[in-house]
Amino acid sequence: MELGTVISTMEGPSTTEFSFVVSNNKVRKGHYVQSETEEGLLIGFITDITRANRYFERAESVAEYERGGESLSKSFPTTDWEYIIANVRALGVYKDGILMRSTFPTAPGSKVSLADESLLNGILGFDDKGLKLGELEHHKLDVKVNLNRLLQKHFAILAMSGAGKSYLASIIIEELLERKPEQGRVAVIMLDVHGEYTGFKSSPEYGANTTIFEGRKIRIGLNKVSPQILGEFLPQLSSAQKRDIDNVLIGLRQEKKSKGELFDLEDLMERVEKSNMKENSKAPLLATLSSLRSMRIFSKNDNPSVYELAQPGRLSVIDLSNIDNLRKKQLIVAYFARKLFSARKKERIPPFILLIEESHNFAKEKASKQDMLSKSVVEKIAREGRKFGASIGLISQRPVQLSTTALAQANTHIIMRVTNPYDIKHIGEGCEALDENMLKSISTLRVGEALIVGEAVNFPIFVKIRKRKSKKSSKGEDIDTLAKKFEELSKKKKEDVEAFI
């Protein structure tokens, strides 16, 4: 479909950009276009469209004329003087099945047409066997991203509240659960802060492959906790106190192991009480261990085990929605993330993707070790995980608060609507491939639209997210739906009481 003709401007045509006069009113910002050059077929992306009319260039003249009560367009052929210009960023020259860097500009007068969608599939880096996230904006082309390119170097979903982060994460989970064994299946572990993914269990397509682990039933087996991990759980201890607790823990473990017994936090506290360590060290140590005991999270064995959490082609949802204590949530994330990574390095579990909702609460940029127990392990997996098949997916509504170390290692960013200027600036600084026009577009994205930039695609692309197949959790329903359900339930309870009486 022909769209227009290349024109000469002060800025171009150049090897990086050109403009053309639009002759087809179906042209839109975001369209991919092509134009023949001496080098081959030049492929470009429409970054913006401007509309002009010489009759309306001087505001004072238009105002003066229309004071008489007559419209300018009734007296003059204004429609004949209108023209539309599309600005295009050149992506490269397509020749012999390869997209090469453009080294010579297209000529003024050259015709511009809509890009061939069969070529776009390869140019943008889509994979026919990849994860289908939606459709390319303004083109009837499925966006299927390669599994390795998306997961191996990690990804981040960044958007304001209500823009569709959880919806998109659910679609990625659906695609991973639908893969066949011969395609290679990974284990999917979701750290669900708000209970938004529990709907997978009641979905006919995915229920059999989903396990929900309730936060209040999760336990950390102290028997499995090394002195190093315990030290990280208690960052407020001095070096001397850490040395004392290490000695007690090692001695207790050796004793219980020789008897074939397990131990828990109560056993450790009892051993500290009976130890001969100095009183000025013992008392604060017992107080600290007592604060851990109050969380009711430590036991003799892990629940669940890493082998239950990580199974090929299955989804494990750790539902933390019924836990209010942020420190307790961080302990769970820190411990199980570390255990998963350690087990994967020893190849005891399959490759996995660890998805972390509200990840800025578990890997905050400006926070001390004492306030952010899980930050170091999240950053460790982000830095080293790709070597071992341990992937991480960061989901956040406040990217400016998220650890820059972790975010920098997420080589694919899927950005949905963001309006906070600090977040937009932070995203722009972290994504070199985004130009100014794309950054401006982030605040105008509608719900269900996303910008994908980074390793998963060859160029930044705008996507219309497909519809999800899984059931939405009641915790993520609209407020009017929840209000109606509450009133209906209250009415039913009242009727039941009256019937009983």
C-alpha positions in Angstrom: 0.0 0.0 0.0 1.5 3.3 -1.2 1.6 6.0 1.5 3.4 9.0 0.1 6.5 10.6 -1.4 9.9 11.4 0.2 10.6 15.1 0.5 13.7 17.2 1.1 13.9 19.0 4.5 16.6 20.9 6.5 17.3 17.6 8.4 17.1 15.1 5.6 16.7 12.7 4.0 19.7 11.3 5.9 20.9 7.8 6.8 19.0 7.9 10.1 15.8 9.7 9.2 13.6 11.1 6.4 10.2 12.6 5.9 7.5 12.0 3.3 4.2 13.8 2.3 1.3 11.6 3.1 -1.0 10.6 0.2 -3.0 8.0 2.1 -5.1 8.9 5.1 -4.7 5.4 6.6 -1.1 6.2 7.6 -0.6 6.3 11.4 2.2 7.0 13.9 3.8 3.7 14.6 3.5 2.2 11.1 6.5 0.5 9.6 7.3 1.7 6.1 9.7 0.9 3.3 11.3 2.8 0.4 13.6 1.7 -2.4 17.2 3.0 -2.3 20.4 2.4 -4.2 21.5 0.1 -1.3 18.3 -1.9 -1.2 14.9 -1.7 0.6 15.0 0.9 3.4 12.9 0.0 6.4 11.7 2.7 8.7 9.3 3.5 11.6 6.9 6.5 11.6 7.8 8.4 14.8 5.4 11.3 14.3 2.9 12.9 11.9 2.3 16.7 11.4 -0.5 18.4 9.6 -0.1 21.8 8.0 -2.1 24.4 6.0 -0.6 27.7 4.6 -4.0 29.4 5.0 -3.9 28.9 8.8 -0.2 29.7 9.5 -0.8 33.3 10.7 -3.0 33.3 13.7 -3.7 37.1 13.7 -4.8 37.0 10.0 -7.2 34.1 10.6 -8.6 35.9 13.7 -9.0 39.2 11.9 -10.8 37.6 9.0 -13.2 35.5 11.1 -14.2 38.5 13.2 -16.6 39.3 10.4 -18.5 36.2 11.3 -17.4 34.2 8.2 -15.2 31.1 8.2 -12.0 31.3 6.2 -12.7 27.9 4.6 -15.9 29.2 3.0 -14.1 31.9 1.1 -10.8 30.2 0.2 -9.9 26.7 -1.1 -8.2 25.8 2.2 -8.5 22.1 1.7 -6.3 22.3 -1.4 -3.5 23.8 0.6 -3.4 21.2 3.4 -0.7 18.7 3.6 0.5 16.0 6.0 4.1 15.1 6.7 5.2 11.8 8.4 8.7 11.7 10.0 10.4 8.3 9.8 13.3 6.9 11.7 15.4 4.6 9.5 16.0 1.1 10.9 18.2 -0.2 8.2 18.4 -1.6 4.7 17.0 -5.0 4.0 19.0 -6.9 1.4 19.6 -10.7 0.8 17.5 -11.6 3.9 19.6 -9.4 6.2 18.9 -6.0 7.7 22.0 -3.9 7.4 22.9 -0.4 8.7 21.9 2.3 6.3 24.9 4.1 4.9 23.2 6.1 2.1 19.9 8.1 2.3 16.8 7.5 0.2 16.3 10.1 -2.6 13.6 12.9 -2.4 10.8 11.9 -4.7 11.0 8.2 -3.8 7.8 6.4 -3.1 7.0 5.2 0.5 4.8 2.2 1.1 3.6 0.1 4.0 6.3 -2.4 5.1 5.8 -6.0 3.9 4.6 -7.8 7.0 6.4 -11.1 6.0 9.7 -9.2 6.2 8.8 -7.5 9.5 8.6 -10.8 11.2 12.3 -11.4 10.8 13.4 -7.8 10.9 11.8 -7.2 14.4 13.2 -10.6 15.7 9.9 -12.5 16.2 9.9 -16.2 16.5 7.1 -18.4 15.1 7.5 -20.8 18.0 7.9 -18.0 20.6 5.6 -16.6 23.3 2.6 -14.8 21.8 2.1 -11.6 23.7 -0.2 -9.8 21.3 -0.3 -8.0 18.0 2.0 -5.4 16.5 0.3 -2.0 16.7 -1.2 -0.9 13.3 -0.2 -4.2 11.7 -1.9 -7.6 11.6 1.2 -9.4 12.8 1.5 -11.6 15.9 4.2 -10.5 18.4 5.9 -13.8 19.3 9.1 -13.3 21.3 11.8 -15.9 21.5 11.8 -17.7 24.9 15.6 -17.6 25.3 15.8 -13.9 24.4 13.1 -12.9 26.9 14.1 -15.1 29.8 17.8 -15.8 29.6 18.8 -12.2 30.3 15.8 -11.4 32.5 13.0 -8.9 31.9 11.1 -6.2 33.7 7.4 -5.2 33.4 7.1 -1.5 34.4 3.8 0.4 34.6 1.7 2.5 36.9 -1.0 0.9 39.0 -4.0 -0.3 36.9 -2.1 -0.2 33.6 -2.2 -4.0 33.2 1.1 -5.3 34.7 -0.5 -8.4 36.3 -2.6 -9.0 33.1 0.5 -9.1 31.0 2.4 -11.3 33.5 -0.6 -13.7 33.4 -0.3 -13.9 29.6 3.5 -14.7 29.8 2.6 -17.4 32.4 -0.1 -18.9 30.1 2.4 -19.1 27.2 5.0 -20.8 29.4 2.5 -23.3 30.7 1.3 -24.2 27.2 4.7 -25.2 25.9 5.2 -28.9 25.0 8.1 -31.0 26.6 9.8 -31.1 23.2 9.9 -27.3 23.1 11.6 -27.1 26.4 9.6 -26.2 29.5 10.7 -24.1 32.5 9.3 -24.0 36.0 7.4 -20.8 36.8 7.4 -19.5 40.4 5.3 -16.4 41.1 5.8 -14.4 44.3 2.3 -13.0 44.5 1.9 -10.1 46.9 -1.8 -9.4 46.3 -3.2 -12.8 45.4 -3.8 -11.8 41.8 -2.6 -15.1 40.3 -4.6 -17.5 42.4 -7.2 -17.6 39.5 -4.9 -19.9 37.6 -5.9 -22.7 39.9 -9.6 -22.5 39.0 -8.9 -22.1 35.3 -9.8 -25.3 33.3 -6.7 -24.9 31.0 -4.1 -24.3 33.7 -5.6 -25.6 37.0 -4.0 -29.0 36.8 -0.6 -27.4 36.3 -0.9 -24.8 39.1 -0.1 -25.1 42.8 -1.0 -22.4 45.3 1.2 -22.1 48.5 -0.5 -20.0 51.1 1.9 -17.5 52.8 0.7 -18.3 56.4 1.6 -22.0 55.9 5.1 -21.3 54.5 7.9 -22.4 56.8 11.7 -22.1 56.7 13.4 -25.2 58.0 16.1 -23.9 60.4 17.8 -27.2 59.9 18.5 -26.1 56.3 19.7 -22.6 57.2 23.5 -22.1 57.0 25.3 -19.7 59.4 25.8 -17.3 56.5 22.1 -17.2 55.7 21.2 -16.8 59.3 23.7 -13.9 59.5 21.9 -12.2 56.6 18.6 -12.7 58.3 20.0 -10.8 61.3 22.0 -7.9 59.8 21.7 -5.9 63.0 24.0 -8.2 64.9 27.6 -7.2 65.6 30.5 -9.2 64.2 31.1 -10.8 67.7 27.5 -11.7 68.0 27.4 -13.3 64.6 30.5 -15.3 65.5 28.8 -16.5 68.7 25.6 -17.5 67.0 27.6 -19.3 64.2 29.4 -21.4 66.8 26.2 -22.3 68.5 24.4 -23.2 65.2 27.3 -25.3 64.0 27.5 -27.2 67.3 23.8 -27.8 67.4 23.7 -29.0 63.8 26.6 -31.5 64.4 24.9 -32.8 67.6 21.5 -33.3 66.0 22.9 -34.8 62.9 24.8 -37.5 64.9 21.5 -38.4 66.5 19.5 -38.3 63.2 17.3 -35.5 64.6 16.1 -32.1 63.2 16.0 -28.8 65.2 14.1 -25.6 65.1 14.4 -22.0 66.4 13.3 -23.1 69.9 16.3 -25.5 70.1 18.7 -22.8 68.9 17.4 -20.3 71.5 17.7 -23.0 74.3 21.3 -23.7 73.2 22.1 -20.0 73.3 20.6 -19.7 76.8 22.8 -22.6 78.0 25.9 -21.4 76.3 28.8 -19.8 78.1 28.9 -16.7 75.9 29.1 -13.3 77.7 25.9 -12.0 79.2 26.2 -8.7 77.4 26.1 -10.6 74.1 23.7 -13.3 75.1 20.8 -11.1 76.1 20.5 -9.0 72.9 21.1 -12.2 70.8 18.1 -13.9 72.5 16.0 -10.8 72.0 16.8 -10.8 68.3 16.0 -14.5 67.9 12.8 -13.9 69.8 11.8 -11.3 67.2 12.3 -14.0 64.5 10.2 -16.4 66.6 7.3 -14.0 66.7 7.0 -14.2 62.9 6.1 -17.9 63.3 7.9 -18.8 60.1 10.7 -21.1 61.3 10.2 -24.9 61.7 12.3 -28.1 61.4 11.7 -28.5 57.6 11.0 -26.3 54.6 7.4 -26.0 53.5 7.3 -26.1 50.5 10.6 -27.6 49.4 12.4 -26.3 46.3 11.5 -29.5 44.5 7.8 -28.8 45.0 8.2 -25.2 43.9 10.2 -25.9 40.7 8.7 -28.4 38.3 8.9 -28.3 34.5 5.8 -26.8 32.9 4.1 -26.0 36.2 3.2 -22.8 38.0 3.9 -22.4 41.7 2.2 -19.3 43.2 3.5 -18.2 46.6 0.5 -16.2 47.8 1.8 -13.5 50.3 -1.5 -11.6 50.3 -2.4 -12.8 53.8 0.9 -11.6 55.3 1.1 -8.0 56.4 4.6 -7.9 57.9 7.0 -6.7 55.1 10.0 -8.2 56.9 8.4 -11.6 57.0 7.7 -11.3 53.2 11.3 -10.4 52.6 12.5 -13.4 54.7 10.4 -15.7 52.5 11.6 -14.1 49.3 15.3 -14.0 50.4 15.3 -17.6 51.6 13.4 -19.4 48.8 15.1 -17.3 46.0 18.5 -18.3 47.4 17.5 -22.0 47.8 16.1 -22.1 44.2 19.3 -20.5 42.8 21.5 -22.9 44.7 19.5 -25.9 43.7 19.6 -24.8 40.0 23.4 -24.3 40.1 23.7 -27.9 41.2 21.1 -28.9 38.5 18.8 -30.5 41.1 15.8 -28.5 39.7 14.8 -27.5 36.1 15.5 -24.1 34.7 13.1 -21.6 36.2 11.6 -18.1 36.0 11.1 -16.3 39.3 8.5 -13.6 38.9 8.4 -11.0 41.6 5.3 -8.7 42.0 5.9 -5.3 43.5 9.7 -6.0 43.2 10.6 -2.5 44.4 9.5 -3.8 47.9 12.1 -6.6 47.7 15.0 -4.9 46.0 14.7 -1.2 46.8 17.5 1.1 45.5 17.9 3.2 48.6 17.6 0.9 51.6 19.9 -0.6 54.2 20.6 -4.4 54.5 18.6 -4.4 57.7 15.5 -3.0 55.9 15.9 -4.9 52.7 16.8 -8.5 53.4 15.9 -9.9 50.0 17.8 -7.2 47.9 21.2 -9.0 47.7 19.8 -12.3 46.5 17.5 -10.7 43.9 20.6 -8.8 42.5 22.7 -11.9 42.6 20.2 -13.9 40.5 19.9 -10.9 38.1 23.7 -10.8 37.7 24.6 -14.5 37.5 21.3 -16.4 36.8 21.6 -16.5 33.0 24.7 -18.7 33.3 22.7 -21.4 35.1 19.1 -21.2 33.7 17.8 -19.1 36.6 15.7 -16.2 35.2 14.0 -13.4 37.0 11.1 -11.2 36.1 10.7 -7.9 37.9 7.2 -6.4 38.0 7.0 -2.9 39.4 4.9 0.3 39.4 7.8 2.4 40.8 10.9 1.7 38.6 12.6 4.8 40.2 12.7 2.9 43.5 13.8 -0.4 42.1 17.5 -1.5 42.4 19.4 -0.1 39.5 21.7 -3.2 39.6 18.8 -5.6 39.2 17.0 -3.4 36.6 20.2 -2.9 34.6 20.5 -6.7 34.3 16.9 -7.0 33.0 17.8 -6.7 29.3 14.2 -6.6 28.1 11.8 -3.9 29.4 8.1 -4.2 28.8 6.8 -0.8 29.5 3.1 0.0 29.9 1.5 3.3 30.9 3.6 5.4 33.2 2.8 9.0 34.0 5.2 9.9 36.9 7.9 12.1 35.3 10.6 10.7 37.6 9.8 7.1 36.6 9.7 8.1 32.9 13.1 9.8 33.3 14.5 6.7 35.0 13.2 4.5 32.3 14.7 6.7 29.6 18.1 6.6 31.3 18.0 2.9 31.6 16.9 2.2 28.0 19.3 3.7 25.5 17.2 2.5 22.5 14.2 4.8 23.4 14.1 8.1 21.7 12.3 11.2 22.9 9.1 10.5 21.0 8.8 7.0 22.4 9.3 8.3 26.0 6.5 10.8 25.4 4.3 8.0 24.2 4.7 6.0 27.4 2.4 8.4 29.3 -0.3 8.1 26.6 -0.4 4.3 26.3 -3.9 2.9 26.9 -4.6 -0.1 29.1 -3.6 -3.1 27.1 -0.8 -1.4 25.2 2.9 -1.9 25.8 6.3 -0.9 24.5 8.8 -3.7 24.3 12.5 -2.7 24.2 15.7 -4.6 24.6 17.0 -8.1 24.1 13.7 -9.8 23.2 13.2 -7.7 20.0 15.5 -6.2 17.5 13.9 -2.7 17.7 11.5 -1.1 20.2 7.9 -2.1 19.3 4.4 -1.1 20.4 2.1 -4.1 21.1 -1.6 -4.6 21.7 -1.6 -7.2 24.4 -3.8 -10.2 23.6 -6.7 -11.3 25.8 -5.9 -13.6 28.6 -7.4 -17.2 28.8 -6.9 -17.8 32.6 -9.5 -16.7 35.2 -8.9 -13.4 36.9 -8.6 -13.6 40.7 -11.4 -12.0 42.7 -8.7 -9.9 44.4 -8.1 -8.2 41.1 -11.7 -7.5 40.2 -13.1 -4.0 39.7 -14.4 -2.2 42.8 -18.0 -2.1 41.6 -18.0 -5.9 41.1 -16.6 -6.4 44.6 -19.2 -4.0 46.0 -22.1 -5.8 44.4 -20.7 -9.2 45.6 -20.4 -7.9 49.2 -24.0 -6.6 49.2 -25.3 -9.8 47.7 -23.5 -11.8 50.4 -24.7 -9.6 53.2 -28.3 -9.9 51.9 -28.0 -13.7 51.7 -26.6 -13.9 55.3 -29.5 -11.7 56.6 -32.1 -13.9 54.8 -30.5 -17.1 56.2 -30.6 -15.7 59.7 -34.3 -14.7 59.4 -35.2 -18.1 57.9 -33.4 -19.8 60.9 -35.3 -17.6 63.4 
